[in-house]
Amino acid sequence: MPTPHNEAKLGEIAKTVIMPGDPLRAKYIAEHFLENARLVNQVRGMYAYTGTYQGKEITIMASGMGMPSMGIYSYELYHFYEVESIIRIGSCGAYLPELKLFDIILSTGTYCEGNYAYTLNNDNCHFVQASNELNQMIQETATEKKLQIYRGETACLDVFDPYATDFDQYLKRVPKDLHLIAGEMEAFSLFYNAQLLHKQASCLMTVVDSKFIDTVATTQERETGLTRMIQLALDAALKNS
């Protein structure tokens, strides 16, 4: 059932989807990690590829940047294409001094100051949990691979935080019972859609900048540094029935 944003036919998208933000990253993952990958969507340049990874059918699909874009694509995948699980993979900014460039973070839940849930579902919700079952699969996989990951609550922002005129003021507004370790721009709409539609969602992130680090990752360094996260997401997906 094609939608205005996705031309794939029902059955062309796997039950498990891994979603980077960048369409070219989706293309890169499909070409380098999947077998028999086929392009199933290119509407608006938002590439989706379905293939197999170690015998399991998986779709790699871009989400674009920001909650509205992720909200549209994840909602349609869950609602129209019968997708059961989505693992978002992307970059983030770290909020703790102990986090270094290219550390991997698994969000346990995400805080959003905006009104995505209120507009979509008349729900004044600003914090939503990741899927415990899917997170546990990712943690178990990381442990098996002897790969250190950091788990914690994260922020989902309406703006690219380095451009905020005074980001410290935002952090002061965050509810005191939350302990945010990093920020990105898509997870809230993904997690909320999963909760609304009784599906599963997780978010893996690689640190590419931090207020405690003077340098930021170059484009080439990001490409290389994200490989461990990509591999982790794919290997965890194998556990997902």
C-alpha positions as CSV (number, residue, x, y, z in Angstrom):
1,M,0.0,0.0,0.0
2,P,2.0,3.0,-1.2
3,T,1.6,6.3,0.7
4,P,2.3,9.9,-0.4
5,H,5.8,9.4,1.1
6,N,6.6,5.8,0.3
7,E,6.2,3.9,-2.9
8,A,7.0,0.4,-1.6
9,K,4.4,-2.2,-1.9
10,L,3.1,-4.1,1.1
11,G,5.5,-7.0,1.7
12,E,8.6,-5.1,0.3
13,I,9.5,-3.7,3.7
14,A,10.8,-6.1,6.4
15,K,9.3,-6.4,9.9
16,T,12.5,-4.9,11.3
17,V,13.8,-1.6,10.0
18,I,17.0,0.2,10.8
19,M,16.7,4.0,10.3
20,P,19.6,6.4,9.8
21,G,18.7,10.0,9.2
22,D,20.7,10.4,6.1
23,P,19.5,8.8,2.8
24,L,23.1,8.4,1.6
25,R,23.9,6.6,4.8
26,A,21.0,4.2,4.2
27,K,22.4,3.6,0.7
28,Y,25.9,3.0,2.2
29,I,24.6,0.5,4.8
30,A,22.6,-1.4,2.2
31,E,25.5,-1.6,-0.2
32,H,28.1,-2.6,2.4
33,F,26.2,-4.8,4.8
34,L,23.1,-6.3,3.1
35,E,22.9,-9.1,0.6
36,N,20.7,-8.8,-2.4
37,A,19.6,-5.3,-1.4
38,R,17.0,-3.8,-3.6
39,L,15.7,-0.2,-3.6
40,V,12.0,-0.2,-2.6
41,N,11.5,3.5,-2.1
42,Q,13.0,6.7,-3.4
43,V,10.2,9.2,-3.1
44,R,11.6,12.6,-2.0
45,G,15.0,10.9,-2.1
46,M,14.2,9.1,1.2
47,Y,15.9,5.8,0.2
48,A,14.7,2.4,1.5
49,Y,16.5,-0.8,0.8
50,T,15.4,-4.3,1.7
51,G,17.8,-7.2,1.7
52,T,19.2,-9.9,4.0
53,Y,21.8,-9.8,6.8
54,Q,23.1,-13.2,7.8
55,G,19.9,-14.7,6.4
56,K,17.4,-12.3,8.1
57,E,15.4,-9.9,6.0
58,I,16.0,-6.3,7.1
59,T,15.0,-2.9,5.6
60,I,17.3,0.1,5.9
61,M,15.4,3.3,5.4
62,A,16.3,6.9,6.0
63,S,14.1,9.1,8.2
64,G,15.3,12.6,7.3
65,M,16.1,15.2,10.0
66,G,13.8,16.2,12.8
67,M,10.8,14.8,14.6
68,P,8.2,15.7,11.9
69,S,10.1,13.7,9.3
70,M,10.8,10.8,11.5
71,G,7.2,11.0,12.7
72,I,5.8,10.6,9.2
73,Y,8.0,7.7,8.1
74,S,7.9,5.7,11.3
75,Y,4.1,6.1,11.6
76,E,3.6,4.9,8.0
77,L,6.0,2.0,8.5
78,Y,4.2,0.8,11.6
79,H,0.7,1.5,10.5
80,F,0.6,0.8,6.8
81,Y,3.6,-1.6,6.2
82,E,3.2,-3.8,9.3
83,V,6.7,-3.1,10.6
84,E,7.1,-4.4,14.2
85,S,10.5,-2.9,15.2
86,I,12.5,0.2,14.3
87,I,16.1,0.9,15.5
88,R,17.1,4.5,14.8
89,I,20.8,4.9,14.3
90,G,22.4,8.4,14.3
91,S,24.7,11.0,15.7
92,C,24.3,13.0,18.9
93,G,25.8,15.6,21.1
94,A,27.0,14.5,24.5
95,Y,26.0,16.3,27.8
96,L,28.5,14.5,30.1
97,P,32.2,15.2,30.4
98,E,33.0,11.5,30.5
99,L,31.5,10.8,27.1
100,K,34.0,11.0,24.3
101,L,33.8,11.2,20.5
102,F,32.4,8.0,18.9
103,D,31.1,6.6,22.2
104,I,27.9,4.7,21.6
105,I,24.7,5.7,23.5
106,L,21.5,3.7,23.8
107,S,18.5,5.9,24.8
108,T,16.3,4.5,27.6
109,G,13.8,7.2,27.1
110,T,13.6,10.7,25.5
111,Y,12.4,14.1,26.7
112,C,10.9,16.6,24.2
113,E,10.0,20.1,25.1
114,G,7.8,20.4,22.0
115,N,4.2,19.3,21.3
116,Y,4.5,16.3,18.9
117,A,2.3,14.1,21.1
118,Y,-0.2,16.8,21.8
119,T,-0.7,17.6,18.1
120,L,-0.8,14.0,17.0
121,N,-2.8,12.5,19.8
122,N,-4.1,15.3,22.1
123,D,-1.6,14.0,24.7
124,N,0.4,16.4,26.8
125,C,3.3,14.0,26.9
126,H,6.9,15.2,26.9
127,F,8.8,12.0,27.9
128,V,8.5,8.5,26.4
129,Q,10.4,5.3,27.1
130,A,12.2,3.2,24.5
131,S,11.1,-0.4,24.1
132,N,12.6,-2.4,26.9
133,E,12.6,-5.7,24.9
134,L,14.4,-4.2,22.0
135,N,16.9,-2.3,24.2
136,Q,17.6,-5.5,26.0
137,M,18.5,-7.2,22.7
138,I,20.8,-4.4,21.9
139,Q,22.5,-4.5,25.3
140,E,22.9,-8.3,25.1
141,T,24.5,-8.0,21.7
142,A,26.9,-5.3,22.8
143,T,27.9,-7.5,25.8
144,E,28.5,-10.4,23.5
145,K,30.7,-8.3,21.2
146,K,32.5,-6.8,24.3
147,L,31.4,-3.4,23.0
148,Q,30.9,-0.7,25.7
149,I,27.7,1.3,25.3
150,Y,26.2,4.0,27.6
151,R,22.6,3.9,28.5
152,G,20.5,6.8,29.7
153,E,17.8,9.3,29.1
154,T,18.3,11.7,26.2
155,A,16.9,14.9,24.8
156,C,15.0,15.2,21.5
157,L,15.3,18.7,20.2
158,D,13.5,20.9,17.8
159,V,16.7,22.7,16.8
160,F,20.4,21.7,16.2
161,D,21.6,22.5,19.7
162,P,24.9,24.2,18.7
163,Y,22.8,26.9,17.0
164,A,20.7,27.7,20.1
165,T,21.5,31.2,21.5
166,D,21.8,29.9,25.1
167,F,21.5,26.2,25.4
168,D,22.2,26.2,29.1
169,Q,18.8,27.9,29.6
170,Y,17.2,24.9,27.9
171,L,19.0,22.5,30.2
172,K,17.8,24.5,33.2
173,R,14.2,24.0,32.1
174,V,14.5,20.2,31.9
175,P,12.5,18.5,34.7
176,K,14.8,17.8,37.7
177,D,14.0,14.1,37.8
178,L,15.5,13.6,34.4
179,H,19.2,13.1,33.8
180,L,19.9,13.7,30.2
181,I,23.2,12.4,28.8
182,A,22.9,13.4,25.2
183,G,20.7,15.1,22.6
184,E,19.5,14.4,19.1
185,M,16.4,15.3,17.0
186,E,14.3,12.3,16.0
187,A,13.8,9.8,18.8
188,F,10.7,11.3,20.5
189,S,8.4,10.9,17.5
190,L,9.7,7.4,16.9
191,F,9.2,6.3,20.5
192,Y,5.8,7.9,20.7
193,N,4.6,6.4,17.5
194,A,5.8,3.0,18.7
195,Q,3.9,3.4,22.0
196,L,0.8,4.7,20.3
197,L,0.7,1.8,17.8
198,H,1.9,-0.9,20.1
199,K,5.2,-1.5,18.3
200,Q,8.9,-1.5,19.3
201,A,11.5,1.3,18.9
202,S,15.1,1.9,20.1
203,C,17.6,4.6,19.4
204,L,21.4,4.1,19.1
205,M,23.6,7.1,18.8
206,T,27.3,7.8,18.2
207,V,28.8,10.9,19.9
208,V,30.0,13.4,17.3
209,D,30.2,16.6,19.4
210,S,30.2,17.7,23.0
211,K,30.3,20.9,25.0
212,F,33.2,19.4,26.8
213,I,35.3,18.6,23.7
214,D,36.8,21.4,21.7
215,T,36.9,19.4,18.4
216,V,34.0,17.9,16.4
217,A,34.1,14.9,14.2
218,T,34.8,15.5,10.5
219,T,32.5,14.0,7.8
220,Q,35.1,11.3,7.2
221,E,35.5,10.5,10.9
222,R,31.8,10.3,11.3
223,E,31.6,7.7,8.5
224,T,34.3,5.6,10.1
225,G,33.1,6.1,13.7
226,L,29.5,5.1,13.0
227,T,30.5,1.7,11.7
228,R,30.5,0.1,15.1
229,M,27.0,1.4,15.8
230,I,25.7,0.2,12.5
231,Q,27.2,-3.3,13.1
232,L,25.7,-3.4,16.6
233,A,22.2,-2.5,15.3
234,L,22.4,-5.1,12.5
235,D,23.6,-7.8,14.9
236,A,20.9,-7.0,17.5
237,A,18.3,-7.2,14.8
238,L,19.1,-10.8,14.3
239,K,17.8,-11.5,17.7
240,N,14.4,-9.8,16.9
241,S,11.8,-12.4,15.9
